[in-house]
Amino acid sequence: MTLGILRTDLAASPVSPLAAAEDLLRRGWRLSSLPLDSRARRPLDGVALLQAHPVFGALAPAQIKQLARFAHPRRIARGTALFVKGDPGTALFALVSGTVKIRVPSIDGREATFNLLHAGEIFGEIALLDGEPRSADAIAVTDCELVVIERRDFLNFVQGEPKVAMKLIELLCARLRVAGAREEDVVFLNLPTRLARLLLRLIEENAAAADKNKLSITQHEISEILGTTRESVNKHLQTWAKRNVIALKRGTISVLAPRALAALVSGDDD
């Protein structure tokens, strides 16, 4: 996937820029399902992981083995901070399983959630490349398994691998487009539309689950992502629950009628 293709796909897509950019991220930056032996807790197979990765999988076998020598598996528990804003950018992370929240805290204790990352995504690349401090926190929402590549090792490696460098540029460009499109949403779309769009996106990202329409997310986390209050989110969710569009339980939201939410997003809702 080249930068030219990235631009063409976004321009030609019949959906919104946000949905198009997020779809590119999902198609181009996810790992295939990998077997994980959680009972034995054996180290992950670094070579197999890198071979399945959309960035590193295109490398020659010898290059993948070279990279695997300094790709370190890591398991962390729910609630663990991988890094916080202001930390040195010393590593790149590839998420194998679990969910990581990227957030920015305010001095008064509030939070703004920029993204929820799932298996197959990489993060921490900005500070890794420019050497500046981290611009946000990365917190494990669930128990996670990751692969960590230290900055000093990665920069030495990528200097001789232009394909990897181009993939990172594509990732940064796609994320910039997503950020810009989300800013447009805040300016031009009302809260119900933004909320419906978020739930539909989370369903797509949850496609590998046994029940993809059951989302493990709190109303507080939704309010952080949308930049609004929990009370405002709850008001609209309760209305949809009464209409049997969704079902609410503590810590989960089950989408019963995705088409109703899609109609709201497209403007066809009565």
C-alpha positions as CSV (number, residue, x, y, z in Angstrom):
1,M,0.0,0.0,0.0
2,T,1.7,3.2,-1.2
3,L,0.9,6.8,-0.1
4,G,-0.6,7.3,-3.5
5,I,-3.0,4.4,-3.0
6,L,-3.8,5.7,0.5
7,R,-4.8,9.1,-0.9
8,T,-6.8,7.5,-3.8
9,D,-8.7,5.2,-1.5
10,L,-9.7,8.0,0.8
11,A,-10.8,10.3,-2.1
12,A,-12.7,7.6,-3.9
13,S,-14.5,6.1,-0.8
14,P,-18.2,6.7,-0.7
15,V,-18.1,6.9,3.1
16,S,-16.8,9.6,5.3
17,P,-13.1,10.5,5.5
18,L,-13.1,9.2,9.1
19,A,-14.6,5.8,8.1
20,A,-12.3,5.5,5.1
21,A,-9.1,6.2,7.0
22,E,-10.1,3.9,9.8
23,D,-10.8,1.2,7.3
24,L,-7.4,1.6,5.8
25,L,-5.9,1.3,9.2
26,R,-7.8,-1.9,9.9
27,R,-6.9,-3.4,6.5
28,G,-3.3,-2.5,6.5
29,W,-2.2,-2.5,10.1
30,R,-3.6,-5.6,11.8
31,L,-2.0,-8.9,12.6
32,S,-3.6,-12.2,11.6
33,S,-4.8,-14.3,14.5
34,L,-1.9,-16.0,16.2
35,P,-2.0,-19.0,18.5
36,L,-1.1,-18.0,22.1
37,D,-0.4,-20.6,24.8
38,S,-1.6,-18.6,27.8
39,R,-1.6,-21.7,30.0
40,A,2.1,-22.6,29.5
41,R,3.0,-18.8,29.4
42,R,5.9,-19.7,27.0
43,P,7.5,-16.8,25.2
44,L,5.9,-15.7,22.0
45,D,7.5,-16.8,18.7
46,G,9.0,-13.5,17.6
47,V,9.7,-14.8,14.0
48,A,6.1,-16.0,13.5
49,L,4.7,-12.7,14.9
50,L,6.9,-10.6,12.6
51,Q,6.0,-12.8,9.6
52,A,2.3,-12.1,10.1
53,H,2.8,-8.4,10.6
54,P,1.8,-6.2,7.6
55,V,4.9,-4.0,8.0
56,F,7.6,-6.5,8.7
57,G,6.0,-9.6,7.0
58,A,7.2,-8.3,3.6
59,L,10.8,-8.6,4.6
60,A,13.0,-11.4,3.5
61,P,13.2,-14.4,6.0
62,A,16.8,-13.5,7.0
63,Q,15.8,-9.9,7.7
64,I,12.8,-11.0,9.8
65,K,15.1,-13.3,11.9
66,Q,17.5,-10.3,12.3
67,L,14.7,-8.1,13.6
68,A,13.3,-10.9,15.8
69,R,16.6,-10.9,17.7
70,F,15.8,-7.6,19.3
71,A,11.9,-7.9,19.4
72,H,11.1,-8.7,23.0
73,P,7.7,-10.3,24.0
74,R,6.0,-8.7,27.0
75,R,2.9,-9.5,28.9
76,I,1.2,-6.9,31.1
77,A,-1.9,-6.9,33.3
78,R,-5.0,-4.8,33.0
79,G,-4.5,-1.2,34.2
80,T,-0.7,-1.2,33.6
81,A,0.7,2.0,32.1
82,L,3.1,1.1,29.3
83,F,4.2,4.8,29.2
84,V,2.8,8.1,30.3
85,K,3.0,11.6,28.7
86,G,6.5,13.0,29.0
87,D,8.3,9.7,29.2
88,P,11.2,9.2,26.9
89,G,10.2,7.6,23.6
90,T,12.4,4.5,23.8
91,A,10.4,1.8,22.2
92,L,7.9,0.7,19.5
93,F,5.0,-1.6,20.5
94,A,3.1,-4.2,18.5
95,L,-0.1,-5.4,20.2
96,V,-0.6,-9.1,19.9
97,S,-3.7,-9.5,22.1
98,G,-5.8,-7.3,24.3
99,T,-6.7,-3.6,24.2
100,V,-4.7,-0.5,24.9
101,K,-6.1,3.0,25.5
102,I,-4.2,6.1,24.3
103,R,-5.2,9.0,26.5
104,V,-4.1,12.5,27.6
105,P,-4.9,13.5,31.2
106,S,-5.6,17.1,32.2
107,I,-4.2,18.8,35.3
108,D,-7.7,18.7,36.9
109,G,-7.9,14.9,36.7
110,R,-10.0,14.6,33.6
111,E,-9.0,12.5,30.6
112,A,-9.3,12.6,26.8
113,T,-9.2,9.2,25.1
114,F,-7.7,9.5,21.6
115,N,-7.9,5.8,20.6
116,L,-8.6,2.2,21.6
117,L,-6.0,-0.1,20.0
118,H,-6.6,-3.8,19.4
119,A,-4.6,-6.8,18.4
120,G,-2.5,-6.2,15.3
121,E,-1.9,-2.5,15.8
122,I,1.4,-0.8,16.5
123,F,1.9,2.3,18.5
124,G,4.5,4.5,20.1
125,E,6.0,5.3,16.7
126,I,6.0,9.1,16.9
127,A,8.3,9.4,19.9
128,L,10.3,6.5,18.6
129,L,11.1,8.3,15.4
130,D,11.6,11.9,16.5
131,G,13.2,11.1,19.9
132,E,10.9,13.5,21.7
133,P,9.0,12.7,24.9
134,R,5.7,10.7,24.7
135,S,2.7,12.9,23.8
136,A,0.1,10.7,25.6
137,D,-0.4,7.8,28.0
138,A,-0.8,4.2,26.9
139,I,-2.8,2.1,29.4
140,A,-3.8,-1.6,29.2
141,V,-7.6,-1.8,29.2
142,T,-7.3,-5.6,29.4
143,D,-4.5,-8.1,30.0
144,C,-2.2,-7.7,27.0
145,E,0.6,-9.4,25.1
146,L,2.9,-7.2,23.1
147,V,6.2,-7.2,21.3
148,V,8.6,-4.4,22.1
149,I,11.4,-3.1,19.9
150,E,13.8,-0.7,21.4
151,R,14.5,2.6,19.6
152,R,18.2,2.1,19.3
153,D,17.8,-1.3,17.6
154,F,14.9,-0.2,15.4
155,L,16.5,2.9,14.0
156,N,19.6,1.0,13.1
157,F,17.5,-1.6,11.3
158,V,15.1,0.7,9.5
159,Q,18.0,2.8,8.0
160,G,18.7,-0.2,5.7
161,E,15.0,-1.0,5.1
162,P,13.2,1.7,3.1
163,K,10.1,-0.5,2.9
164,V,9.6,-0.4,6.6
165,A,10.3,3.4,6.6
166,M,7.6,3.9,4.0
167,K,5.1,1.8,5.9
168,L,5.6,3.9,9.0
169,I,5.1,7.1,6.9
170,E,1.8,5.6,5.6
171,L,0.7,4.8,9.2
172,L,1.5,8.4,10.4
173,C,-0.4,9.9,7.4
174,A,-3.4,7.7,7.9
175,R,-3.6,8.5,11.6
176,L,-3.3,12.2,10.8
177,R,-6.3,11.9,8.5
178,V,-8.2,10.1,11.2
179,A,-7.4,12.8,13.7
180,G,-8.5,15.5,11.2
181,A,-11.7,13.7,10.4
182,R,-12.6,13.3,14.0
183,E,-12.1,17.0,14.6
184,E,-14.5,17.6,11.7
185,D,-17.0,15.3,13.4
186,V,-16.8,17.3,16.6
187,V,-17.5,20.5,14.7
188,F,-20.2,19.4,12.3
189,L,-22.0,16.3,13.8
190,N,-24.3,16.2,16.7
191,L,-23.7,13.9,19.6
192,P,-26.2,11.1,18.7
193,T,-24.6,10.7,15.3
194,R,-21.1,10.7,16.7
195,L,-22.1,8.1,19.3
196,A,-23.8,5.9,16.7
197,R,-20.7,6.1,14.5
198,L,-18.5,5.1,17.4
199,L,-20.6,2.1,18.3
200,L,-20.6,0.9,14.7
201,R,-16.8,1.3,14.5
202,L,-16.3,-0.7,17.7
203,I,-18.5,-3.5,16.3
204,E,-16.2,-3.7,13.2
205,E,-13.1,-3.8,15.4
206,N,-14.7,-6.5,17.5
207,A,-15.4,-8.7,14.5
208,A,-13.2,-11.6,15.8
209,A,-15.1,-11.9,19.0
210,A,-17.7,-14.6,19.6
211,D,-20.4,-11.9,19.9
212,K,-19.0,-8.9,18.0
213,N,-22.1,-6.8,18.9
214,K,-21.3,-7.1,22.6
215,L,-18.9,-4.3,23.4
216,S,-16.8,-4.2,26.6
217,I,-16.7,-0.5,27.1
218,T,-18.0,1.8,29.8
219,Q,-20.0,5.0,29.3
220,H,-17.2,6.9,31.0
221,E,-14.8,5.6,28.4
222,I,-17.2,6.5,25.6
223,S,-17.5,10.0,26.9
224,E,-13.7,10.4,27.0
225,I,-13.5,9.3,23.4
226,L,-16.2,11.6,22.2
227,G,-15.1,14.6,24.3
228,T,-18.4,15.0,26.1
229,T,-19.9,14.1,29.5
230,R,-21.0,10.7,30.8
231,E,-24.4,12.1,31.5
232,S,-24.9,13.2,27.9
233,V,-23.8,9.8,26.6
234,N,-26.1,8.0,29.1
235,K,-29.1,10.1,28.0
236,H,-28.8,8.9,24.4
237,L,-28.0,5.3,25.3
238,Q,-31.0,5.1,27.6
239,T,-33.2,6.3,24.8
240,W,-31.9,3.7,22.4
241,A,-32.2,1.0,25.1
242,K,-35.9,1.8,25.4
243,R,-36.3,1.4,21.6
244,N,-34.4,-1.9,21.8
245,V,-31.6,-0.6,19.6
246,I,-29.1,-1.5,22.3
247,A,-29.0,-3.4,25.6
248,L,-27.1,-2.0,28.6
249,K,-25.3,-3.9,31.3
250,R,-22.6,-2.8,33.7
251,G,-19.4,-2.4,31.6
252,T,-21.0,-3.6,28.3
253,I,-23.2,-2.4,25.5
254,S,-24.9,-4.9,23.2
255,V,-26.0,-3.5,19.8
256,L,-29.3,-5.2,19.0
257,A,-30.1,-3.2,15.9
258,P,-27.0,-2.0,14.0
259,R,-29.1,-0.9,11.0
260,A,-30.9,1.6,13.2
261,L,-27.6,3.1,14.2
262,A,-26.4,3.1,10.5
263,A,-29.6,4.9,9.5
264,L,-28.9,7.5,12.1
265,V,-25.4,8.0,10.8
266,S,-26.6,8.2,7.2
267,G,-29.3,10.6,8.1
268,D,-32.2,8.2,7.2
269,D,-33.4,8.0,10.8
270,D,-36.9,9.4,11.4
